Every structure is written in C-alpha cells, then in structure tokens.
Amino acid sequence: MPASAAPAVLDILRQQSLSGLVRTALLEMIQTGELTAGSKIVESDLAERLGVSRGPVREALRALEGSGLVWIEKNRGFFVRTVSAEEASNIYAVRAALDRLAGETLARCITDKQIATLRGLIERMGKAVATGDVDTYYPLNLEFHDRLLEFAGNPTLAATSQRLITELYLFRRRSLVQSGSLALSHAEHRRIFDALAARDAATAAQAMWDHVEAARVRMFASLNTQQEAR
C-alpha cells in the first residue's frame, strides 16, 4: 500500500467509527423519548453536541433511515419517523411470532449463568416498579429483551427482531407510563423468566407471545386515551 494511502484509510475507519457512535447516541435519544416521533433532527446542533463534524452525523442518519427510524424530506432535512397505528400493529404481529421462536429456542439451551443474568435484571426491574420509576424501568426492559435475543444464539433472529423493536421504540415507552402498565409489564417479564429458568420451551414460547400481544393492546389503549383527551 502506498504511504499516501494509509492516512486515507485511517480517515475512513475513523469516520465509520464516529458514525457508529453517533448512531448509538441517536438511538438512545429515541429510546429515552428525548427525540419524539415527528421531531426534526438538526445536523449542526447534533454535531456540536456530540463534538463531531457533520459528516459522521449525516452517515448515522442515513443508517437510521435505512432501519426505518428516521426519514428525510427534501429541502427540510431529517425527521424522527412517525409510525402509523396500522404499521405498528403489523410490526407487533411479526415480532410476536419471532419472540415465540426466541423463547422456545432459548429455553432449550439456556445456561445457569444466563439465568442468573436474567434474574438480576428481573430483580432490578421489580425495584423500579415498586417506586413507579419508569425512567429506570424502561432501559432495563430493553436490556432484558436484548439479552433474551442474544442468549437464544440465532444472529438472524436477533437482527430481524431488533430491527422491528427499533421501529416500536416511540410507542412502547408511551404505553408503559399508562396507569398500571408498569406492573403488568413486569409480571409478564416474570412469567417469561420463570418459564426460561424451568427450561420449559412451550411455556416460554407462549409467555413471549403473550407479552408482545399485551404490549400491543396497551399501545392501542394509550393511543385511544390520548385521542379521547383531545
């Protein structure tokens, strides 16, 4: 490789690394509700906040556009995607089927160490529920599902599920803050954990499907409540 080519390669690698970091930061902003559905993402403001140039920001936004989280409007810039109720319902249906498979698969191969990891998350979520702390509960909820997909050991299943989950970020947090929903969500997680800990594949599969379906019902209840309040 010519000496002059090395700096160019390093620049490309550095740019890709920065783009990945920006993408992670944007995902966290969407997960936590800092960026809401329909809100505009100002590239210059984001670049200044993260201490990077606008290049990595634009690359990260393009990647998120490909995953369905943001969209670009000509001459106006990037916006957080707004998913219609019909689209969300369809996504939930597919995710329920995938989660059923993940629960069945994981129950057949789960290790004692993985059970201990999931138990720790369940206990931490329980403490958040006891105090009504949705800001603590929500990221633990995401981590719990991330570990389920990781431990199932099927990268294709995990990647497909994660793509669907990202499209539902803006809906799931809203449904969790509904009165009583936090406790219901945690009870569903407890049933999933108990089935996995018992290595009961059929029960784990059904518990996973039930949890996604219940989340879908909570989402629509939240939407209906907001519409009635207008």
PERA-V778461 format. One record per pair of residues at least 4 apart in sequence whose C-alpha atoms are under 7 Angstrom apart, sorted by the first residue. I is the first residue (numbers start at 1). J is the second residue. Records with the same first field share a line. If there is no record, write none. Layout:
# PERA-V778461
I: J ; J
This chain:
# PERA-V778461
1: 5
5: 9
6: 10
7: 11
8: 12
9: 13
10: 14
11: 15
12: 16
13: 17
14: 18
15: 19 ; 56
16: 20
17: 21
18: 22 ; 56
19: 23 ; 56 ; 57 ; 59 ; 60
20: 24 ; 60
21: 25
22: 26 ; 56 ; 57 ; 60
23: 27 ; 60
24: 28
25: 29
26: 30
27: 31
28: 32
29: 33 ; 34 ; 35
30: 34 ; 35 ; 36 ; 169 ; 170
31: 169
35: 39
36: 80 ; 170
37: 80 ; 81 ; 82 ; 170
38: 79 ; 80 ; 81 ; 82
39: 79 ; 80
40: 78 ; 79 ; 80
41: 78 ; 79
42: 46
43: 47 ; 54 ; 57
44: 48 ; 54
45: 49
46: 50
47: 51 ; 52 ; 53 ; 54 ; 57
48: 52
54: 58
55: 59
56: 60
57: 61
58: 62
59: 63
60: 64
61: 65
62: 66
63: 67
64: 68 ; 69 ; 70
65: 69 ; 70 ; 71
67: 163
68: 167
69: 80 ; 81 ; 166 ; 167
70: 78 ; 79 ; 80 ; 81
71: 78 ; 79 ; 80 ; 81
72: 77 ; 78 ; 79
73: 77 ; 78
83: 87 ; 88
84: 88
85: 89
86: 90
87: 91
88: 92 ; 168
89: 93 ; 216
90: 94
91: 95 ; 164
92: 96 ; 212 ; 216
93: 97
94: 98
95: 99 ; 161 ; 164
96: 100 ; 209 ; 212 ; 213
97: 101 ; 209
98: 102 ; 161
99: 103 ; 208 ; 209
100: 104 ; 205 ; 206 ; 208 ; 209
101: 105 ; 205
102: 106 ; 149 ; 152
103: 107 ; 201 ; 204 ; 205 ; 208
104: 108 ; 201 ; 202 ; 204 ; 205
105: 109 ; 152
106: 110 ; 151 ; 152
107: 196 ; 199 ; 200 ; 201 ; 204
108: 199 ; 201
110: 114 ; 115
111: 115
112: 116
113: 117
114: 118
115: 119 ; 197
116: 120
117: 121
118: 122 ; 144
119: 123
120: 124
121: 125 ; 140 ; 144
122: 126 ; 190
123: 127
124: 128
125: 129 ; 137 ; 140
126: 130
127: 131
128: 132 ; 133 ; 134 ; 136 ; 137
129: 133 ; 137 ; 182 ; 183
133: 137
134: 138 ; 177
136: 140
137: 141
138: 142
139: 143
140: 144
141: 145
142: 146
143: 147
144: 148
145: 149
146: 150
147: 151
148: 152
149: 158
150: 158
154: 158
155: 159
156: 160
157: 161
158: 162
159: 163
160: 164
161: 165
162: 166
163: 167
164: 168
165: 169
168: 172
169: 173
171: 175 ; 219
172: 176 ; 219
173: 177
175: 218 ; 219 ; 222
176: 181 ; 182
177: 181 ; 182
178: 222
180: 184
181: 185
182: 186
183: 187
184: 188
185: 189
186: 190
187: 191
188: 192 ; 211
189: 193
190: 194
191: 195 ; 207
192: 196 ; 204 ; 207 ; 208
193: 197
194: 198
195: 199 ; 200 ; 203 ; 204
196: 200 ; 204
200: 204
201: 205
202: 206
203: 207
204: 208
205: 209
206: 210
207: 211
208: 212
209: 213
210: 214
211: 215
212: 216
213: 217
214: 218
215: 219
216: 220
217: 221
218: 222
219: 223
220: 224
221: 225
222: 226
223: 227
224: 228
225: 229
226: 230
